[in-house]
Amino acid sequence: METKHRFTWMVPVFLIVLAGIPFLVGGIVSVEQDEERTVPVSEVAEEQVLEEEVAPEVATTTRVPIPDEVRGIYWTAVTARSARADELLGYITETGLNAVVIDAQLDDGTIVDIEEFTPVLSELAEAGIYRIARIAVMRNGEMARVWPNVALRTAGGGYWYDSIGSIWVDPAAPIVAQEVIELGEALYELGFDEIQYDYVRFASDGAVNAIVYPVYDGIESKVDVMQRFFKTVGGAMQEKEIPVSFDLFGMTYWSYNDYNIGQRLVDVLPYADYISPMVYPSHYPDGFKGLANPAKHPYEIVKMSLDEGLRLTRGLCACSDEELAARSRPWLQDFDIGAVYTADLIEAQIQAARDAGASGWILWNARNVYEPANYR
């Protein structure tokens, strides 16, 4: 593996100025402090002066405690850095929402100019809004270009592309886990309250049989590879007491099968504070569990999925069913696929999440245009 500083693929855009302190992510965090100073306290005798060492001021990050029920929506990086953020912040406070998931690393691996997040993170904190940073992991063209020896290839040596033209990296490459750990730590230091990892799996949705893996040997199971990834990344976050969550396919709540992507609920749970399954009703096949069009049955799909997840994981931790159910915080549908998603259908999903004992939910709309509904 060629030698490069960590985060070299981010340096052009990842210069953070936090409270006047240069913060350059290159695997090194440098904080310059004032020289030591001593200040006289009192003169207790003619020839005796007691001096007290005064510590330099250090910037502190405001933390928003996790709500008892997370009621969240998704923001793109563009939204977070535009006037649209102010509009949505007003919508959040008016309707009883209390959390935001913001793209910090785009789905193509591009790292956003994080410095521009500082104002909106401060505004969200002042409003008591819980702030979650979303990191796309394996679907990562930028990492592939800087670390070409971890990019998925074809037999001809070129990049392998999925069905929508995205480049992926090899989940078995240790540098992939290390890079997203360091990025998560940096984002937490910046002010996000939780780190959420997405695309935590092997590639799919394309000619997967044509993939040539640079590290994965095909002998070790994909499940074993992803178990190691979750343990490495989730374990690192937990060790530093950084709240961490992972996004999973909704079908992982129904089976021990890894669907050839290495992703299983039972392997993620020990290393996550929260798991966010994408239980979008429109993404279940017609006829699923006897439902001709699952998109028209949002309550049933969400409730059954979360209940099945509880059944699969029961016994994995020394906790009650109530505590185990609360580890789930599903992504819910707020977009028109399979059906027109009115307030009634959105509220049905929210009620299902509550009835299943989830600790909250997050609405997904790729354009960040949300159908007004009763969230309280």
MOFEN-V315480 format. One record per run of one state. SS is the DSSP state (alpha for helix, beta for strand, coil for the rest). FROM is the first residue (numbers start at 1). TO is the last residue. If there is no record, write none. Layout:
SS	FROM	TO
SS	FROM	TO
This chain:
coil	1	10
alpha	11	13
coil	14	14
beta	15	18
coil	19	20
beta	21	24
coil	25	36
beta	37	45
coil	46	47
beta	48	54
coil	55	69
beta	70	75
coil	76	76
alpha	77	80
coil	81	82
alpha	83	95
coil	96	98
beta	99	105
coil	106	110
beta	111	111
coil	112	113
alpha	114	126
coil	127	129
beta	130	136
coil	137	138
beta	139	139
coil	140	140
alpha	141	146
coil	147	147
alpha	148	150
beta	151	151
coil	152	152
beta	153	153
coil	154	158
beta	159	159
coil	160	160
beta	161	161
coil	162	166
beta	167	169
coil	170	173
alpha	174	190
coil	191	193
beta	194	198
coil	199	207
alpha	208	210
coil	211	211
beta	212	212
coil	213	221
alpha	222	239
coil	240	243
beta	244	249
alpha	250	253
coil	254	264
alpha	265	271
coil	272	273
beta	274	278
coil	279	280
alpha	281	283
coil	284	287
alpha	288	290
coil	291	293
alpha	294	296
coil	297	297
alpha	298	313
coil	314	320
alpha	321	325
coil	326	327
beta	328	328
coil	329	329
beta	330	333
coil	334	342
alpha	343	355
coil	356	359
beta	360	364
coil	365	376
